Amino acid sequence: MIKTKEQATQQVVENSGNIAGTIVKHHVLTPEEMGNRAMMFARIDLPCGSMIKDHPHIEDAEAYYILEGELTATDNETERVLHPGDVLFTADGNRHSIANRSDKPGAFLAIIFKNNQ
């Protein structure tokens, strides 16, 4: 399968659930396009002042791959500023969050994996 960026759907999420501020999800592949091997594969645009609040991954796992900006992430109790090329992986009941505290836009790839059954 080949899919162009024009074929990707876009979803704006504002102050909902674990989102503070606004994020834009560019759904790279849908779960169905991935044969339901993963629950999400998206580019997330994280404008200045926005964040995905602290949350756990118990029955799934998530990876963030930073594309743009300086994004502040937590991995359980550890906080670090991440830059393009850095990765955050969360699973097995661990918690994470990511925020854009800078004055420049940020973006990352996010993949939510299903746990092996």
TORDO-561537 format. One line per field, with one value per residue (C-alpha): x negated, y negated, z negated; residue in three letters. Coordinates in steps of 0.001 Angstrom, whole numbers, plus 500000, padded with zeros to 6 digits. Each point is the difference from the previous one (the first is absolute). Example, Ala and Ser with C-alpha at 12.3 -4.5 7.8 and 13.67 -1.06 7.14 Angstrom:
u <- 487700, 498630;
v <- 504500, 496560;
w <- 492200, 500660;
r <- ALA, SER;
***
This chain:
u <- 500000, 498863, 501765, 499305, 500083, 503084, 501837, 499299, 502868, 499524, 501596, 499872, 500360, 500493, 500149, 501389, 499116, 496253, 499444, 499362, 500081, 500198, 498301, 500351, 499836, 499044, 501022, 497190, 501592, 503280, 500157, 501740, 497234, 497513, 501973, 500938, 496398, 499956, 502695, 498504, 497261, 500165, 497958, 500972, 499551, 499558, 500309, 498384, 501707, 501773, 499439, 501044, 500452, 498470, 501632, 499112, 499668, 501140, 501584, 498052, 496700, 499178, 496926, 499359, 497363, 499265, 500049, 499928, 499497, 498981, 502635, 499992, 500882, 500433, 499199, 501504, 498235, 497224, 500394, 497825, 500010, 500093, 498685, 500419, 498854, 500664, 502413, 502291, 501488, 502637, 501566, 500695, 501876, 497475, 501134, 499028, 500933, 498726, 500277, 498860, 498638, 497927, 500845, 499786, 502375, 499229, 500915, 499463, 501029, 502127, 500655, 502235, 499203, 502280, 498591, 499163, 502728;
v <- 500000, 496488, 497058, 496340, 497334, 498561, 503251, 499807, 498802, 497201, 499647, 496905, 500724, 497112, 500147, 503517, 502993, 499928, 497081, 496478, 497406, 501178, 502799, 501038, 503720, 500868, 503661, 501519, 503464, 501179, 503139, 501746, 499001, 501562, 503240, 499027, 500616, 496551, 497646, 496727, 498705, 496218, 496851, 497769, 496251, 498491, 496196, 497775, 500344, 503278, 503366, 503609, 500513, 502761, 503370, 503707, 502742, 503266, 502080, 498379, 498225, 496664, 498581, 496306, 499068, 496267, 498266, 496271, 497651, 500404, 502017, 500652, 503615, 501964, 503679, 500955, 497572, 498956, 496783, 499192, 497649, 502026, 498887, 501294, 503616, 500733, 502793, 500683, 503488, 500806, 503384, 502449, 497586, 497194, 496382, 497167, 496503, 497525, 496211, 497156, 497386, 498314, 497088, 502159, 502661, 503635, 503272, 503706, 503375, 502045, 503714, 501895, 503707, 502786, 502258, 503473, 502405;
w <- 500000, 500805, 498413, 500726, 497309, 501682, 499237, 496272, 497836, 497516, 496569, 497799, 496284, 497595, 496200, 499973, 497846, 499432, 502431, 498667, 502748, 503599, 501898, 503626, 500787, 503573, 500209, 502077, 500020, 498524, 497862, 502890, 502433, 497586, 499793, 496420, 498897, 498384, 498719, 501228, 502280, 500180, 500304, 497086, 500323, 496540, 500063, 497377, 496630, 500802, 498369, 499760, 496264, 497911, 500689, 499670, 502602, 498478, 502763, 502821, 500663, 501626, 501708, 500708, 502592, 499910, 503398, 499191, 497094, 496370, 498163, 496258, 499227, 496822, 499683, 496640, 497619, 502422, 502024, 503030, 502958, 503220, 503395, 503577, 500175, 496306, 499030, 497042, 499518, 497362, 499088, 497164, 497720, 500355, 500463, 502309, 501156, 502574, 500086, 502200, 497595, 502690, 502288, 503150, 501359, 499314, 501693, 499452, 501356, 497605, 500320, 497595, 500121, 498848, 497313, 501232, 499031;
r <- MET, ILE, LYS, THR, LYS, GLU, GLN, ALA, THR, GLN, GLN, VAL, VAL, GLU, ASN, SER, GLY, ASN, ILE, ALA, GLY, THR, ILE, VAL, LYS, HIS, HIS, VAL, LEU, THR, PRO, GLU, GLU, MET, GLY, ASN, ARG, ALA, MET, MET, PHE, ALA, ARG, ILE, ASP, LEU, PRO, CYS, GLY, SER, MET, ILE, LYS, ASP, HIS, PRO, HIS, ILE, GLU, ASP, ALA, GLU, ALA, TYR, TYR, ILE, LEU, GLU, GLY, GLU, LEU, THR, ALA, THR, ASP, ASN, GLU, THR, GLU, ARG, VAL, LEU, HIS, PRO, GLY, ASP, VAL, LEU, PHE, THR, ALA, ASP, GLY, ASN, ARG, HIS, SER, ILE, ALA, ASN, ARG, SER, ASP, LYS, PRO, GLY, ALA, PHE, LEU, ALA, ILE, ILE, PHE, LYS, ASN, ASN, GLN;
***
